[in-house]
Amino acid sequence: MSRSELRAARIALAAGLAAAACVGGTAHATTTPPACDAILVSPAYAHDHALVCVHPDGQGTRVLAVSTTAGTTWRDAKMAGLVRPSGPLGAALTATLSPAFASDNALYATTGSGTYVSTDFGATFSPVDELAKGGATDNPVAFVGRLSTDALVGGGAARVLLAYADSPLAALIDPANGSRRPALGVPGLGALRFVAPPSASGPDGLLAVVNVSDSATSDHAAVYRCDADLTCAQPLFAFPAGTRFGTDSRVVVMPDHSLLATLADGASSPQPWRSTDGGKTFVPMRSVAKVIAALPAGGAPPTIAFAATATRPHRVYLRVEASMPRTGWTPGSPPASQLFRSDDSGATWRLVAYARSAFQPGAPGSLPWRLGPALGRQVQITPDGRLLADGASETAVTTWCSMDGGRRWTMGCR
């Protein structure tokens, strides 16, 4: 992002924060949501219409906002009992919802002081594990699993468990009683992420993703299968040399049970891969790679995000955000922001909407955000088809909502 682009983004950010401050105190509901880094959709959305938003406050500390009106109104969660360390480490916050949220109401939040659980939608938290500290947005992972036979922890019963990936401190955590088991992960490598496929409670178990470095294959990412104790000794797939699982990389389970892996090392364009056999094999998503390849080079790496919902398991949305090249935008270059839709699980895509950067020549497009990927990276879809995406316009920094599949957008769902 250039200096002028960054300056405009900061002006927009200040305007958005000022607008949010005018709405009212933290206990009041608002119709305009904050700019959510992540939006979690309740597993019981059809009944509770609940959403959880992780977003930065005015000082950059991540906090929670919640909605029980499908994104029409929002309120800040009080988060009483959620402990954070002092200093910069206290700014981080990640969250995940229990897969059994309809019955246990469990919202897990992880800070630099450990992992906590709330059963009143973020109003109060109690500690679960003080060693499972802040990390990526998908760590720890909540899943329904079975502990191996162990009388001390009542092994064998299916329950919600947490898989925490951290090479020296990886663990399998039982939130019901606060017990933890040290986890080996991949022998000698630990685990960068755990992934819970739909069959995680069965014989297949979880998957672990790691980066491998050796003289034979050079650096590459790899996927392993784990047993019930999170020992992941069964290699499944090795990505080509030069592919790495970086800070912004993700492996997500789609409604059609396929896996989408986005690999990147922070210096190159994201590399999307897809598996349809539970991680045994992955193939490059050439249709997405083609979209990425058309973007101008010379700037920060573009970002991509996928969204899908089980109500239409083969429909996938793809958000692509490009940064301005160091030499500036050239006429005829693809729009900086693009939203695509696929109805065949990502085999083919069609452009739904776009927006050109505020500094890019050409028609502006219908997407409301125009100030770069640094202020907008995610897209989410609810079971009733609402699309939610964070981003900055010239006048607002917020989470935008579309009720018609991405063609028209408003601040908040209305």
N, C-alpha and C positions, 0 to 999 in steps of 0.2 A: 504494500500500500504506500503511495507517495505521500509527501508531507501535506500537500493540499487535500488529498483524500482523507488522511488521518485527521487533519484539523477539522474538516467538515463532519467526520464521524464523531469527534469529541463534542462538537457543538450540538449535534443531534442527540448524543447521549445525555448531555446536560439538560437539553430541552425535555427529553423523555423522563428523566428523574425529577425535574421540576414539576412536570405534569402529574407524575405519580404522587408527589408530595402534596399537591393541591387536592387530591381525592379525599384524603382523610387519614386517620390514625390506623395503626396496625390491626385494630379489632374490627374495622369496618369492611364490609364487602365493597368491591369495586367492579365496574363493568370492563375496565381496561386491565388486562393481565400484565405482569412484568415480562421482561425479556427472558424467557426460560432457556437455560442451557440444556435442560432435559425435561421432558414431560413424561410422566408415568401414567398409564391408563389402567384403571382398576380392572382386575380379572372379573369383577362382578358389575362392570359398567352398565350393562343392560338394566340393572336394578337400582344401582346407586349413583350413576352418572358422575362418578368421582374421578378427578384428575389431581396429580401432584406435580408441582413445578419447582425445580431447583433453579435459583436465579441469584445474581449478585445484588447486594443492597448498595446503598450510596457510597460505601467504603470498599466495595469489592469483595466483601465476605459473603459466601454462599449461604442462602437461607431458603426456607420452604414457603410456598404459597399453595393453597388447596382450593379446589372447586368441587361442589356437589351439584352443580347445575350444568354439566357438560361444557364448561368453559364460558358460560354466559356471565357469571359473576365469580370473583375470586376473593380470598381473604388470606392474610398472612398467618401462618401457623405460629403459635406462641413458643413452641419448642422448649418448654420448661424441663429441666433435668438433662438437657443435651450439653455435655461438657466439651469444651474446646481448649487446646493449649493456647498460651499467650504468644503473641508475635505472628509472623507470616503463616506459620503452620496452622493457626486457628482459622484461616480463611476458607479452607477446603471443606466441602461437604458433598457426599454422594448419598443416593437413596435408592432403595429397591422395595417393591411390594411383594408380600408373601403370595405364592401361587394359590394359597388357600385363603386369600383375603376375604372372601365371602363369608367365611366362618370364623377366622381368627383375628381379622381386622389389623394384621400386623404390618406396620410400616417400619422398615429398618433404615437407619441413618448412620453413616460412618464419618467420623471426624478424625483429627489428629490425636484424639484421646481414646479412640476405640469405636466399637459398634454398639448402637443403642436401638431399642424397639419402642414403638408407640402403638397403642391399641385404641387411641381416641383421635386419630387422624392428625397427628402432629402437635396436639396441645401439650402433652407431657411425654417424656421419654424415660426409660429405665435402662441400666447397662446390661449388655449381653456378653461382650467380650472386650476387655481393655487392650488386648494385643492385636486385634483386627483393626488396624488404623487406616487412615485416609489413603485412597489410591485412585484408580481409574473409575469411570462411571459404572462399569460393570463388575465391580469387585467390592465386597463379596457377592457371590451368586446365590440366590435363594432357589431351592428346588425341592421337590418331593422325592425322598429317597429312603433307603433302608440301611441302617447301620449293620455292620457285620456282628456276629454273635458275641456279645460281651455283657455279662450280667450286671456290670457296674453301671451301664447306661441303658439297660433294657433293650438290647439289640434285637433286630428283627422286625420291629414295628415300623410301618410307613409313617413318615412325619416330615415336616418342613425342616430342612437343614440348610446350613450356610457353608459354601465352599470358598475359602479365603486363599487367594493366590499371592504368595510372597515367598521368594526362594528360601530364605532362612526361617520364616515363621509361618509357612503355609499350614492350613489347618482345616479340619472338618468340625463344624460347630453345631451343637444341638441347642437352639435358643430356648427350648422348653425348660431345660434344667441348667443351662449355662455351661454345660460340659464341652470340652474341646479335645480333639485328638490331633497331635502333630501329623502333618501329611507330607509324604515324601515327594509327591508329584512325579515328574520324570526323573528317574535316578540320575544323579549328578547334575541335573539342570533345573530342578524345581518346576515352577509353572509361572508363566506371565499372566495367563488368564485360564479360568475354567469355563467351560461351556456346557450348559445342560440341555441336551436334545430332548425331544418329547418322551423318549423311552428311557430317560435317566433312572427311573425307579425300577426298571427291569434289568435284564442281564447286560445290556450294553454299557450302562454307567455313563459318567461324565467324560468330557474330552478335555485335554490340556493342550494349550498352545505354547510353544517355546521357540526361541531362536537358537540355532545350532551353529557352532563354529568349529570346524576341524579342517585338517589339511586336505582331506579327500574331496570334500564337497564345497568348501568355502562357507561363508555365512549364508544361512537360509532359515526360513520359518518351517516348523514341522508340527504335526498334530498327532497326539497319542491318545489311546483309550485308557480310562482309569477304572480301577475296581472300587468296591464299596468303601475302602479306606483311603481313597485318593492316591493310591500308588499307581502310576501311569506308565507301565513298562511295555505296553503293546503299541509299537509304531503303526500309524495308519497311513499318513501321507507326508511326503517331504516336498515343499515348494522349491522351485528352481533356485539356484545360487543367486545371491544378490537380493532376494526378497526377504524382508524383515518385518517383524511384528513390532510396530512403533507405538509411541504414546497415543496417537490418534487412531490406531488400528482397531478394528472391531471384528468379531465373529458373532453373527446374530442368527437366531433360529426363526425361519419364516413360517407363516401359517400352513404352507404346503409341506412342511417338515424339511425343506431344503435348508442349507447353511450358506450364508453369504459372508465371505471373508474379505475385508478391505485391508490390504497390506501397504505399508509405506514406511520409509525410514526418516521422514521429516525433511528430506531434501529433494525428493522426486515426486512425481504425480502419484496419486493413489492407484493401487492395482487391485481391481475387483475380481474375485474368484467365487465359484459356486459349486456346492456339493449336493447331490441328490441321493447319496447312499450313506448318510450318517457320518461323513468325514473320511470315508475310505479313499475317495478320490475327489479332487477338485479340478475344475476346468476354468480357464479365463473367461470372464464375461466380455466377450469381444464387442458386443453391442454397446456396452457402457464405455469400454476402452476407446471406442471410436469417437464417442462424444467428448471424452477427455482430451483425446489427441487433437481435436479440432480447435481447442482453446489456445490462445496466444501464449508463447513461451516468454521467459524473461522476468516473470514475477514470482511471488510466493506460490508454492504448490496449491492447486485447486483443492476444494473439499467436496466430498460427496456424502449423501445420506439417503437411506432407503426407509420406506414406511409401507406397512401392509397390515391387514386385519383379517381375522379368521372368518368374518362374514362374507368376504370375497377373497378366498385364499390365493387365487392366481393373479389378482390385481396388485401391482406394486408401483409405488411412486418413487421417483428418483429426483433428488435436489442436487444441483451442481452449482458451485460458486467459484468464480475465477477472480483472481487479483489483477490489478492493473500492471501491465509490464513496465519495466523500468524506463523504457523508451516511450511510454504512453500508449493509449488506445489508438488503433488505426481504423479508418473507415472500412466497413464490411466485416469486421471481426465478430465472432459469435457474441451474443449478449452475455454480460457478466453473470447474471442469475438466470437459471433455466430450471423449469419443472417439467418432468416427463412422466408419462404413465404407460405401464405395460399391462396387458390383459392376458399374457401367456407366460407368467412367472419370470419375466425379464428377458425373454428371447428377442423380442422386438419392442421398440419404444416409439411413442409419438409425443411431440412437444405440446404441452397443455398451456403454458404461460411462460413469459420471460420478463426480465427487466434489464435495461442497460444501466450501467453505472452512471452516477450523476456526472461523471467526467468522460463518458463514452459517447461518441457521435451516433446519431440515428434515433429512430422512434423509441420512446422510453419504455413501452410495454406495460402490461397490466399488473405485474407483481409490485407490491408497494414498497419493498425494501430495495435500496439503491446504493448502499454505502459499504459494500464489501463483506467478505466472509468472516473477517475478524469480529463482526457484530452480528453474526447469524450463521449457524451451522447445522441445525437439526430440523427435521420434519417428522410429524407424527400424525397418524390417522386413528380415529376412534371407531368402534364397531358400527356406529350409525353414519359413518362417512364424513365426519368433520375433519378437515385438514388443519393442522396447527404448525406454524413455523415462526421461529424468532428472526428478527431482523431490524435494521435501522433505516428509516426514511429520513428526509431532510427535517422532519418535524417531530418524529416519535421513534422511540426505541421500545419495542413491545413484542408480544407474541400475537401474530396475525392469525385470523381464522377464515377459512373458506367453507361455505355450506354447499357449494356446487361443483366439487371436484377440482378446485384450483383456478377457476376462471375469474372469480370475483373475491375480494378479500376485505375484511374489516378488522378494526382493533377490538378483539373480543368477539365471541360468537353471538350474533344477533340477527 
